[in-house]
Amino acid sequence: MARKPPPGAYGSTGGSRRDREEDRRDRREYRERRDDRDRNHRERRDELDRRDRREYTERRDERERREERERAARRDRAEDHDRRDRRDRLDRLDRRDRAARRNRNTAGEDRGPMGILVGLLLTAIALVALLLWAIL
């Protein structure tokens, strides 16, 4: 069987109209204070969240700028290193070529196939010139 609800379960149990209006006013004031408190809390939390996001974004941007500067510095160092290596390698090759040319010119070493052909041609011209001079 259903039990009877306790007295006052559905609001006031028949108090005066003034008491009911006062209760309604108290509840409305309480709700307004609670809503104000909740709104203030929400606004503070939102402001803190915005500040945190802004600070995070600033830190992230600064970190990205620093990393970009470091990457650019590394890239410049690598390019300088590559340029220096290339210049050194070309200098070594140039010195080696000059030394080899100097040695070839002084020692009369093998001059390669074109050098041999030029030498034979010059020798043949000299012999023909001598032969013509001897005949005349």
ZAVEX-113404 format. One record per atom (N, C-alpha, C, O): residue in three letters; x negated, y negated, z negated. Coordinates in steps of 0.1 Angstrom, whole numbers, plus 2048, in hexadecimal, padded with zeros to 3 digits. Layout:
REM residues N
alaXYZ
...
//
This chain:
REM residues 136
met7F880C800
met800800800
met7F77F3800
met7ED7F37FA
ala7FC7E9807
ala7F47DD808
ala7F47D57FB
ala7FE7D47F4
arg7E87D07F8
arg7E77C97EB
arg7E97BA7ED
arg7E77B57F8
lys7EE7B47E4
lys7F17A67E4
lys7E379E7E3
lys7DB7A17DB
pro7E17947EC
pro7D578C7EB
pro7D47857DE
pro7DE7817D8
pro7C77827DA
pro7C677A7CD
pro7CB76C7CF
pro7CC7677DA
pro7CE7667C4
pro7D47587C4
pro7C974F7CA
pro7BD7507C7
gly7CD7467D3
gly7C473C7D8
gly7BC7417E4
gly7B473A7EA
ala7BF74D7E9
ala7B87537F4
ala7BB74B801
ala7B374B80A
tyr7C7745802
tyr7CB73E80E
tyr7CB72F80C
tyr7D3728812
gly7C272A804
gly7C271C802
gly7C77197F4
gly7C77227EB
ser7CC70D7F2
ser7D07097E5
ser7DE7117E2
ser7E57147EB
thr7E07137D6
thr7EC71A7D2
thr7F87117CF
thr7FF7137C5
gly7F87067D6
gly8046FE7D4
gly8006F27CB
gly8096EC7C5
gly7F46ED7CC
gly7F06E17C5
gly7F76D57CB
gly7FE6D67D5
ser7F56C97C6
ser7FC6BE7CB
ser7F66BA7D9
ser7EB6BE7DD
arg7FE6B27DF
arg7FA6AD7ED
arg7ED6A57EC
arg7E46A77F4
arg7EB69D7E1
arg7DF6957E0
arg7D369F7DE
arg7C969C7E4
asp7D56AA7D6
asp7CA6B37D5
asp7C66BA7E2
asp7BA6BB7E5
arg7D06BD7EA
arg7CD6C37F7
arg7C66B9800
arg7BC6BD807
glu7CA6AD800
glu7C46A3809
glu7B56A0804
glu7AC69F80C
glu7B46A07F7
glu7A669E7F1
glu79D6AA7F5
glu7926A87F8
asp7A36B67F4
asp79B6C27F8
asp7976C2807
asp78C6C580B
arg7A16BD80F
arg79E6BC81D
arg7936B2820
arg78A6B4828
arg7946A6819
arg78A69C81A
arg77C6A1816
arg77269F81D
asp77C6A880B
asp76F6AE806
asp7696B7810
asp75D6B7813
arg7726C0815
arg76D6CA81F
arg7686C282C
arg75D6C6831
arg76F6B8830
arg76B6B183C
arg75E6AA839
arg7556AA842
glu75C6A382E
glu74F69D82A
glu7446A7829
glu7396A482E
tyr7476B3824
tyr73D6BD823
tyr7386C1831
tyr72D6C2834
arg7436C383A
arg73F6C7848
arg7376BC84E
arg72E6C0856
glu73B6B084C
glu7336A5853
glu7256A484D
glu71B6A3855
arg7236A6840
arg7166A683A
arg70E6B2840
arg7026B0843
arg7146BD841
arg70E6C9846
arg70A6C7855
arg6FF6CB859
asp7136C285D
asp7106BF86B
asp7046B586C
asp6FC6B7874
asp7056AA864
asp6FA6A1864
asp6EC6A7861
asp6E26A5867
arg6ED6AF856
arg6E06B6851
arg6DB6BF85D
arg6D06C0860
asp6E56C7863
asp6E16D086D
asp6DB6C9879
asp6D16CD87F
arg6E26BD87D
arg6DD6B5888
arg6D06B0886
arg6C76B088E
asn6CD6AA879
asn6C06A5876
asn6B66B0876
asn6AB6AE87C
his6B96BB871
his6AF6C6871
his6AC6CA880
his6A16CC883
arg6B66CB888
arg6B56CF896
arg6AC6C489D
arg6A36C88A5
glu6AF6B889B
glu6A76AD8A1
glu6986AD89D
glu68F6AC8A5
arg6966B088F
arg6886B188B
arg6816BD891
arg6766BB896
arg6886C8892
arg6826D4898
arg67F6D18A7
arg6756D58AC
asp6896CB8AE
asp6876C88BC
asp67B6BE8BE
asp6736C08C7
glu67A6B48B5
glu66F6AB8B6
glu6616B28B4
glu6586B08BB
leu6616BB8A9
leu6556C38A7
leu6526CC8B3
leu6466CD8B7
asp65C6D28B9
asp6596DA8C4
asp6546D28D0
asp64A6D68D7
arg65A6C68D2
arg6556BE8DD
arg6466BA8DA
arg63E6BA8E4
arg6436B68CE
arg6366B28CB
arg62C6BE8CC
arg6216BC8D2
asp6306CA8C8
asp6286D58CA
asp6256D88D8
asp61A6DB8DC
arg6306D88E0
arg62F6DA8EF
arg6256D08F5
arg61D6D38FD
arg6276C38F1
arg61F6B88F7
arg6106BB8F3
arg6076B98FB
glu60E6BE8E6
glu6006C08E2
glu5FA6CC8E9
glu5EF6CC8ED
tyr6026D78EA
tyr5FE6E38F1
tyr5FA6DF900
tyr5F06E4905
thr6036D7906
thr6006D4914
thr5F46CB915
thr5EC6CD91E
glu5F26C290C
glu5E66BA90C
glu5D96C290A
glu5CF6C0911
arg5DA6CC901
arg5CE6D48FE
arg5CC6DD90B
arg5C06DF90F
arg5D66E2911
arg5D56EB91D
arg5CF6E3928
arg5C66E792F
asp5D46D692A
asp5CF6CE935
asp5C06CB932
asp5B86CB93C
glu5BC6C7926
glu5AE6C4923
glu5A66D1925
glu59B6D092B
arg5AB6DC921
arg5A36E9923
arg5A16EB932
arg5966EF937
glu5AC6E993A
glu5AB6EB949
glu5A16E194F
glu5996E5958
arg5A16D594A
arg5986CB950
arg5896CF94C
arg5806CE954
arg5876D3940
arg57A6D793B
arg5756E3943
arg56A6E4948
glu57E6ED945
glu57A6F994D
glu5776F595C
glu56E6FB962
glu57F6EC961
glu57C6E896F
glu56F6E1970
glu5676E397A
arg56C6D8966
arg55F6D2966
arg5536DC965
arg5496DB96C
glu5556E695C
glu54B6F195B
glu54A6F9968
glu53E6FC96C
arg5556FC96E
arg55470397B
arg54D6FB986
arg54570098D
ala5506EE986
ala5496E5990
ala53A6E498D
ala5326E5996
ala5376E3980
ala5286E397C
ala5226F0980
ala5176F0986
arg5286FC97E
arg522708981
arg521709991
arg51770E996
arg52B705998
arg52B7059A6
arg51F6FD9AC
arg5187019B5
asp51E6F09A6
asp5136E89AA
asp5056EE9A7
asp4FC6EE9AF
arg5046F499B
arg4F76FB998
arg4F57069A2
arg4E97089A6
ala4FF70E9A5
ala4FD7199AE
ala4F97149BC
ala4F171A9C2
glu5007099C0
glu4FC7049CD
glu4EE6FF9CD
glu4E77019D7
asp4EA6F89C3
asp4DC6F39C2
asp4D36FF9C2
asp4C86FE9C9
his4D67099BB
his4CD7159BA
his4CC71B9C8
his4C171F9CC
asp4D871D9CF
asp4D87229DC
asp4D071A9E6
asp4C871F9EE
arg4D270D9E5
arg4CA7039EE
arg4BB7049EB
arg4B37059F4
arg4B87059DE
arg4A97069DA
arg4A47139DF
arg4997139E5
asp4AB71E9DD
asp4A672B9E2
asp4A572B9F1
asp49A7309F6
arg4AE7269F9
arg4AD725A07
arg4A171DA0B
arg49A721A14
arg4A0711A05
arg494709A08
arg487710A05
arg47E70FA0D
asp4867169FA
asp47A71E9F6
asp477729A00
asp46C72BA04
arg482730A04
arg48073BA0D
arg47B736A1B
arg47273BA21
leu48272BA20
leu47D725A2C
leu46F720A2B
leu467721A35
asp46C71AA20
asp45E715A1E
asp454720A1F
asp44A71FA25
arg45772BA18
arg44E737A18
arg44D73CA27
arg442740A2B
leu45873EA2E
leu458743A3C
leu450739A44
leu44873EA4D
asp45272CA42
asp44B722A4A
asp43C723A48
asp434723A51
arg438724A3B
arg42A726A38
arg424732A3E
arg419733A43
arg42C73DA3D
arg42774AA42
arg425749A51
arg41B74EA57
asp42F742A58
asp42E741A67
asp422738A6A
asp41A73CA74
arg42072DA63
arg414725A66
arg40772CA64
arg3FE72BA6C
ala407734A59
ala3FA73CA56
ala3F8746A61
ala3ED748A65
ala40374DA65
ala401757A70
ala3FD750A7D
ala3F5756A84
arg403745A80
arg3FF73EA8C
arg3F073AA8C
arg3E973BA96
arg3EC734A80
arg3DE730A7F
arg3D573CA80
arg3CB73BA87
asn3D9747A7A
asn3D0753A7B
asn3D0759A89
asn3C575DA8E
arg3DB758A90
arg3DB75DA9E
arg3D2754AA7
arg3CB75AAAF
asn3D3747AA5
asn3CB73EAAD
asn3BC740AAB
asn3B473EAB4
thr3B8742A9F
thr3AA743A9B
thr3A4751A9E
thr399752AA3
ala3AC75BA9B
ala3A6769A9C
ala3A876FAA9
ala3A2779AAC
gly3B1769AB2
gly3B376FABF
gly3BA77CABE
gly3B7785AC6
glu3C377EAB5
glu3C978BAB3
glu3D378EABF
glu3D4786AC8
asp3DA799ABE
asp3E479CAC8
asp3EF792AC8
asp3F478EABD
arg3F178CAD4
arg3FB781AD5
arg409786AD9
arg41277DADA
gly40B792ADA
gly418797ADE
gly418799AED
gly40F794AF4
pro42379EAF3
pro4247A1B01
pro423795B0A
pro41C795B14
met42978AB06
met42977EB0E
met41B778B0E
met416773B18
gly414778B02
gly407773B01
gly3FD77BB0A
gly3F4775B11
ile3FF788B0B
ile3F6790B14
ile3F978DB22
ile3EF78BB2A
leu40578BB26
leu408788B34
leu40377AB38
leu3FD779B43
val404771B2F
val3FE763B32
val3EF764B33
val3E975EB3C
gly3E976CB2A
gly3DA76DB2B
gly3D6774B38
gly3CC76FB3E
leu3DD77EB3C
leu3DA785B49
leu3DC77BB54
leu3D377BB5E
leu3E6774B54
leu3E976AB5F
leu3DE760B60
leu3D975DB6B
leu3DA75AB54
leu3CF750B54
leu3C2756B59
leu3BA750B60
thr3BF763B55
thr3B376AB59
thr3B376CB68
thr3A9769B6F
ala3BF770B6E
ala3C0772B7C
ala3BE765B84
ala3B7765B8E
ile3C375AB7F
ile3C274DB85
ile3B3749B85
ile3AE744B8F
ala3AC74BB7A
ala39E747B79
ala396750B83
ala38D74AB89
leu39975DB84
leu391765B8D
leu393761B9C
leu38A761BA3
val3A075EB9F
val3A3759BAD
val39B74CBAF
val39674BBBA
ala39B743BA6
ala394737BA8
ala385739BA9
ala37F733BB2
leu380742BA2
leu371745BA3
leu36E74BBB1
leu364748BB7
leu377754BB5
leu37575BBC2
leu376750BCD
leu36E751BD6
leu380747BCC
leu38173DBD7
leu375734BD6
leu370730BE1
trp370731BCB
trp364728BCA
trp35872EBD0
trp34F728BD6
ala35773CBCD
ala34B743BD2
ala34C744BE1
ala341744BE8
ile357746BE7
ile359747BF5
ile35673ABFC
ile34F739C06
leu35A72FBF6
leu358722BFD
leu34B71DBF9
leu347712BFE
//
